[in-house]
Amino acid sequence: MTPLSYCTNVHPAEDLPGVLGQLDSYALPVRERLGTDRLGLGLWLAADVASALAADRIEIKRLRAELDARGLEVVTLNAFPYRGFHDPVVKHKVYRPRWTNRARADYTLDCAIVLAGLLPDDAEFGSISTLPLGWREPWTASDDTAAARQLDEVTAGLRRQERTIRLAVEPEPGCILDTVHDAVSWLTGRVDPEYVGLCLDTCHLAVSFADPAGAVAEITAAGLDVVKVQMSAALHVPDPRDPAARAALAAFDEPRYLHQTREASGAGVRKADDLGGAFADLPGEGPWRVHFHVPLHATPAAPLSSTTEVLSQALAALPPKPAHLEVETYTWTVLPEAHRQDLIGGIAAELDFAAGLVAKA
C-alpha cells in the first residue's frame, strides 16, 4: 500500500486558477495541520482543465512546480466526475458522459497525460479512477461493445505514456457495474490487467452489503488488481423503522447528490435509487445502508452509525501489491448542519484517522 491522499473533488474549482487556489486555501494548511513534510492529493480536474493542461506541457510542469513548492504530491486522479460536480443538482449527471461516449475516453486520456507529468520521480505508477461504464439504464449489447472498444483505445493511450498509468474502474450501486462481482465479471477477458483494474470504494462496498474480504479475493482470483482504494464510509441505519432514526436520516436527504439506499433482508438486498425514495419504497425490515460519504473520524450519533468497519476489513484483505489509498469524502458541504466541521480541520482529522486504520491493517 502507498501513502494516503485526500481527494480534491470536495473543492468546487473548475479552472486552473481555482485549482491552484485550492492548494493554498486547503491542501497546504491541511499538510501543516498534520505536521508532515509531504501530503498526497487525489486530484480532481474538471474536463476543461484536464484538456487545457494536456495540450500544454509547460502548464503541467508549472503545476508540478506549484505542488512541489507546497510539499504536495499527486499519484492519483479522480476522473469519475466530468464537470459540474458542485452544481446545485448533480444526481444522475455524474454518470455522464458514459463510457460509450468519445468524450469519456478523451477526458481519461487527457488525465493520463497530466498525471504522467505530475507523478513524483519515485512513484511506481499513477492511477486514475473512473465510473463503472454509466448508470444502468439505458444499456444495450451494442453499448457493451462500444464501451469495450473505448477502453481498448484508452489502454493503448496508457501504453504510450512515459510513466506507468493504470485505470481503476469503480463499481457503484445503481450503475452498470453495480457491485464488485459485476465489475469483475465484465472486465475479465475484456481488458489488459496490466493497465486496467478496480477502484474499491469502501462506501459503495458497504452499501452493497458485500463481504470485503470476499470482494478482494474475487478480484485477485480473476487476475485483476485493486489499483486504488477510496477510503470512505456509508451511513448505517440499524433499525429504519425507528422514528428517531428516520428523523435523523431525513436530515441527510439533500438535493445535490444521489444517495442510493439498500436494505438487507431475508429476501436479499432491496434497493432504492435515492434516500427520499427509500422512505416510501423500502419496508425497513432490515438495516439500511446509504450512499452518503460520512467523515471517517466522525461517526454519526445513535441511532445512526457508519461503516468504517467495512473499510478496516477491506484494508486487511488487500494483497501485498501496492494500491493507492485516497480518502474521498466529497460531501462535507452537504452534511446536515449539526455534522459539519471546519473543512481544513475536518480533512486533517479524517486523514489522521485513516492513517491509523492503515497502520492497523
C-alpha positions in Angstrom: 0.0 0.0 0.0 1.2 3.5 -0.8 0.9 6.8 1.2 -2.5 8.4 1.8 -4.0 11.1 -0.4 -7.2 13.1 0.0 -9.5 13.7 -2.9 -9.9 17.3 -4.0 -13.3 16.7 -5.5 -14.5 18.2 -2.2 -13.5 21.5 -3.7 -15.5 23.1 -6.5 -12.9 24.8 -8.7 -13.3 24.1 -12.4 -10.5 26.2 -13.9 -6.7 26.2 -13.4 -6.5 29.3 -11.2 -9.2 27.8 -8.9 -7.2 24.5 -8.7 -4.1 26.5 -7.8 -6.1 28.4 -5.2 -7.2 25.2 -3.6 -3.6 24.4 -2.8 -3.1 27.5 -0.7 -6.6 27.6 0.8 -6.9 23.9 1.8 -4.1 21.5 0.9 -1.2 23.4 2.3 -3.0 24.2 5.6 -4.0 20.5 5.9 -0.4 19.4 5.5 0.7 21.9 8.1 -2.1 20.9 10.5 -0.9 17.3 10.1 2.8 18.3 10.7 4.1 16.3 7.7 6.6 17.2 5.1 4.5 15.7 2.2 0.8 15.4 1.6 -0.8 13.4 -1.1 -3.6 14.8 -3.2 -6.1 12.7 -5.2 -6.6 15.5 -7.7 -9.9 16.1 -9.4 -9.6 18.1 -12.6 -12.8 19.0 -14.5 -12.7 18.1 -18.2 -11.9 21.6 -19.4 -9.0 21.9 -17.0 -7.6 18.4 -17.9 -7.9 19.2 -21.7 -6.1 22.6 -21.4 -3.3 21.1 -19.3 -2.9 18.1 -21.6 -2.4 20.4 -24.5 0.3 22.4 -22.8 3.2 20.5 -21.2 4.6 23.8 -19.8 1.5 24.2 -17.8 1.8 20.7 -16.5 5.4 21.5 -15.4 4.2 24.7 -13.8 1.5 22.8 -11.8 4.1 20.2 -10.7 6.3 23.0 -9.5 3.4 24.6 -7.6 2.8 21.2 -5.9 6.4 20.7 -5.1 6.8 24.1 -3.6 4.0 23.4 -1.1 5.1 19.8 -0.2 2.2 18.2 -2.1 2.3 15.2 -4.4 -0.1 13.6 -6.8 -0.1 9.9 -7.7 -3.8 9.5 -8.4 -6.5 11.4 -10.2 -10.3 11.0 -9.8 -11.7 11.1 -13.3 -15.2 9.9 -12.3 -17.0 13.4 -12.3 -16.6 15.0 -15.7 -17.6 18.6 -14.7 -20.2 20.4 -12.7 -19.6 18.2 -9.6 -20.7 21.1 -7.3 -23.7 22.2 -9.3 -26.9 22.7 -7.2 -28.2 19.4 -8.5 -25.8 16.7 -9.7 -27.7 13.4 -9.1 -27.5 11.2 -12.3 -25.5 13.8 -14.2 -22.3 12.5 -12.5 -22.6 9.3 -14.7 -22.3 11.3 -17.9 -20.7 11.1 -20.3 -20.8 7.3 -20.2 -18.1 5.0 -21.5 -20.0 4.7 -24.8 -19.2 8.4 -25.4 -16.0 9.5 -27.0 -15.8 12.4 -24.6 -15.2 10.0 -21.7 -12.2 8.4 -23.5 -10.8 11.8 -24.4 -11.1 13.1 -20.8 -9.5 10.0 -19.4 -6.6 10.2 -21.8 -6.2 13.9 -21.0 -6.0 13.0 -17.3 -3.3 10.3 -18.1 -1.1 12.9 -19.9 -1.4 15.3 -17.0 -0.8 12.6 -14.4 2.3 11.3 -16.2 3.7 14.8 -15.8 2.8 15.2 -12.2 4.0 11.9 -10.8 6.8 12.1 -8.3 10.1 10.7 -9.6 10.0 7.8 -7.2 6.3 6.8 -7.9 5.9 3.2 -9.2 2.8 4.1 -11.1 -0.1 6.6 -11.3 -3.8 5.7 -11.1 -7.0 7.2 -12.5 -10.4 6.1 -11.1 -13.3 6.2 -13.4 -17.0 5.4 -13.5 -18.5 1.9 -13.9 -19.5 2.5 -17.5 -22.6 4.5 -16.7 -26.0 4.4 -15.0 -27.7 1.1 -15.5 -30.5 2.5 -17.8 -30.5 2.6 -20.8 -27.8 0.0 -21.6 -27.7 -2.5 -24.5 -25.4 -5.1 -26.0 -24.2 -2.5 -28.5 -23.3 -0.2 -25.6 -21.2 -3.0 -24.1 -19.3 -3.3 -27.4 -18.8 0.5 -27.6 -17.6 0.8 -24.1 -15.1 -2.1 -24.5 -13.8 -0.5 -27.7 -13.2 2.8 -26.0 -11.5 1.1 -23.0 -9.2 -0.6 -25.6 -8.4 2.8 -27.1 -7.7 4.3 -23.7 -5.5 1.3 -22.8 -3.5 1.9 -26.0 -3.1 5.5 -24.9 -1.9 4.5 -21.5 0.8 2.3 -23.1 2.1 5.3 -24.9 2.7 7.3 -21.7 6.2 7.9 -20.4 5.2 6.8 -16.9 3.0 3.8 -16.0 -0.6 5.0 -15.6 -3.3 2.5 -14.6 -7.1 2.9 -14.9 -9.2 1.9 -11.9 -12.9 1.1 -12.6 -15.1 2.0 -9.6 -18.2 -0.1 -9.1 -21.2 1.9 -7.7 -24.7 0.9 -6.7 -27.2 1.6 -9.4 -24.7 1.6 -12.2 -24.0 -1.0 -15.0 -21.2 -2.4 -12.8 -23.2 -2.2 -9.6 -21.1 -4.4 -7.4 -17.5 -5.8 -7.4 -18.9 -9.0 -8.8 -20.4 -7.2 -11.7 -17.2 -5.3 -12.4 -15.0 -8.5 -12.2 -17.4 -10.3 -14.5 -17.5 -7.5 -17.1 -13.8 -6.7 -17.0 -12.3 -10.2 -17.1 -11.3 -11.1 -20.6 -12.1 -7.6 -21.9 -9.2 -5.5 -20.5 -5.5 -5.7 -20.1 -5.0 -6.2 -16.4 -1.6 -4.5 -16.6 -3.4 -1.3 -17.3 -7.0 -1.7 -16.1 -8.1 -2.9 -12.6 -10.6 -1.8 -10.0 -11.1 1.1 -7.6 -12.5 -0.3 -4.4 -14.7 2.5 -2.9 -15.5 1.1 0.6 -18.6 3.2 0.9 -20.0 1.6 -2.2 -18.9 -1.8 -1.0 -20.7 -1.3 2.3 -23.9 -0.1 0.7 -24.0 -3.3 -1.3 -23.7 -5.3 1.9 -20.7 -7.1 0.3 -18.2 -9.1 2.2 -14.9 -7.1 2.0 -12.5 -10.0 2.1 -14.6 -12.0 -0.3 -14.7 -9.0 -2.7 -11.0 -8.6 -2.7 -10.5 -12.3 -3.1 -12.8 -12.3 -6.2 -10.8 -9.5 -7.8 -7.5 -11.2 -7.3 -8.8 -14.7 -8.3 -9.8 -13.2 -11.6 -6.3 -11.9 -12.2 -7.2 -8.3 -11.7 -5.7 -5.8 -9.3 -7.1 -3.4 -6.7 -5.4 -0.4 -8.2 -6.9 2.1 -5.9 -8.9 2.2 -2.7 -11.2 5.1 -1.9 -11.3 5.1 1.8 -14.9 6.1 2.6 -17.8 5.2 4.9 -21.6 4.9 4.3 -24.4 5.7 6.7 -25.7 2.7 8.5 -29.2 2.5 10.0 -29.7 -0.5 12.3 -33.5 0.0 12.6 -35.1 2.0 9.8 -38.5 1.7 11.4 -37.3 3.6 14.5 -38.9 7.1 14.3 -35.8 8.7 15.8 -33.7 7.0 13.2 -35.9 8.1 10.3 -35.9 11.7 11.6 -32.1 11.7 11.9 -31.7 10.2 8.5 -34.1 12.7 6.9 -31.5 15.4 7.5 -29.2 13.7 5.1 -31.8 13.7 2.2 -30.3 16.6 0.3 -30.8 17.7 -3.4 -27.2 17.7 -4.8 -26.0 14.1 -4.9 -27.6 10.7 -5.4 -27.8 8.7 -2.2 -28.6 5.1 -3.2 -30.1 3.1 -0.3 -30.0 -0.6 0.3 -31.9 -2.8 2.8 -30.6 -6.2 3.9 -33.4 -8.7 4.3 -34.0 -12.4 4.2 -35.3 -12.0 0.6 -31.9 -10.4 -0.4 -30.8 -6.8 -0.8 -33.7 -4.4 -1.5 -32.9 -1.3 -3.5 -33.9 2.4 -3.7 -32.1 4.8 -6.1 -32.2 7.7 -3.7 -32.7 8.3 0.0 -36.0 10.1 -0.5 -37.4 7.1 -2.4 -36.2 4.7 0.3 -38.6 6.2 2.9 -41.5 5.3 0.6 -40.3 2.1 -1.1 -38.3 0.1 1.4 -40.2 -1.7 4.2 -37.4 -1.3 6.8 -37.5 -5.0 7.8 -33.7 -5.0 7.9 -30.8 -2.5 8.3 -30.3 0.2 5.7 -27.0 1.5 4.2 -27.0 4.8 2.4 -24.5 6.1 -0.2 -23.6 9.2 1.7 -19.9 9.6 2.4 -19.6 10.4 6.1 -16.3 11.6 7.5 -14.3 8.6 8.7 -13.4 10.0 12.1 -16.9 11.4 12.9 -19.4 8.6 13.4 -22.9 10.0 13.4 -24.7 9.8 16.8 -27.1 7.0 17.6 -29.5 5.8 16.3 -27.3 6.2 13.1 -23.8 4.9 12.6 -21.3 4.4 9.8 -19.5 1.6 8.1 -15.8 2.2 8.9 -15.5 -1.5 9.9 -16.0 -2.4 6.2 -13.1 -0.1 5.4 -10.9 -1.8 8.0 -11.8 -5.2 6.7 -11.1 -4.3 3.1 -7.7 -2.8 4.1 -6.8 -6.0 6.0 -7.8 -8.2 3.0 -5.6 -6.3 0.4 -2.8 -8.3 -1.2 0.8 -7.0 -0.8 0.8 -5.5 -4.3 0.7 -1.7 -4.0 -2.7 0.1 -4.2 -3.2 3.9 -3.9 -5.2 5.0 -0.9 -7.4 8.0 -1.2 -9.8 9.5 1.4 -12.8 10.5 -0.6 -15.4 12.4 1.4 -16.8 14.9 -1.1 -19.9 15.5 0.9 -18.6 17.9 3.6 -20.6 20.9 2.2 -23.9 18.9 2.1 -23.7 17.3 5.5 -26.5 18.3 7.9 -25.6 21.4 9.8 -25.1 19.6 13.1 -22.4 17.3 11.4 -20.3 20.0 9.7 -16.8 21.0 10.7 -14.2 23.4 9.6 -13.0 21.9 6.4 -9.3 22.2 7.0 -9.5 20.7 10.5 -12.0 18.1 9.3 -9.9 16.9 6.4 -6.8 16.7 8.6 -8.7 14.8 11.3 -10.0 12.4 8.8 -6.6 11.8 7.2 -5.1 11.2 10.7 -7.9 8.7 11.5 -7.4 7.0 8.1 -3.6 6.7 8.7 -4.4 4.9 12.0 -6.6 2.4 10.1 -3.9 1.7 7.6 -1.3 1.2 10.3 -3.5 -1.5 11.9 -4.3 -3.3 8.6 
